Amino acid sequence: MIMTDDSREFAGRTVLVTGATKGIGRTTAELLARRGASVLALGRSTGELASLNAEIGCRTIAVDLADVEATRASARANLPFDLLVNCAGTTVLQPFLDLTLETFDRIMTVNAKAPIVVAQEYARDRIASKRPGAIVNVSSDASFLGVIDHAAYCASKAALDAATRVMANELGPHGIRVNSVNPNITLTDMARLAWSDPVRSAPRLQRMPIGRFLEPSEIAEVIVFLLSDRASAVTGSTYRVDGGFATA
């Protein structure tokens, strides 16, 4: 069955989306709202959360995911929610030889620790109430690659993929599916900053059979599919949405 934007596929379900104020997270929140979900939007910027609330009528949570305990407290305070999208992410461009441990720790905290903490609180609540669920962790194609100036980012996304597989294995018996979506370069504000130099971006584009980078809406569609009952047999997967990059 082909689902359209006015489908009520997620009617009656609340979805927590982290990183919901920008890029893939915001586009996913908007798509879920069109599909009937009640969106619980988590982000750092109160102004951007207010903007999203005005657009889709979501509930909002303002928290910096670099603060793990504040993140855990926010997740607990907003339970229960039916589905979870861990989409927040950050990066800093540093050559490996110049990479600081402070940078490494912050990126690992936001990109790997925070998703684990939110997923723990969500899964504990679902198990206690004997309700099934689904988690989508938004990772990156960088987890498979050695992207120059992205040592901490690549490591953080590889850690998230590994955690996803363990979550799927341990939470599956409780009816909770867990998958990751691994986009190649997607034209968010963060990606435009990293890939605005044509000298840097040209070699990547040459390996993209579709001849272009990706749009946030294309990633959001995969995230929403994996949350849905249409993906009821899919868990423990890493979905490379890469425009064919891996085949080149």
Secondary structure, DSSP 8 states (H G I E B T S, - for coil): ----TT--TTTT-EEEEETTTSHHHHHHHHHHHHTT-EEEEEES-HHHHHHHHHHH--EEEE--TTSHHHHHHHHHHT---SEEEE-------B-GGG--HHHHHHHHIIIIIHHHHHHHHHHHHHHHTT--EEEEEE--GGGGS--TTBHHHHHHHHHHHHHHHHHHHHHGGGTEEEEEEEESSB-SHHHHHHH--HHHHHHHHHT-TTSS-B-HHHHHHHHHHHHSGGGTT--S-EEEESTTGGG-
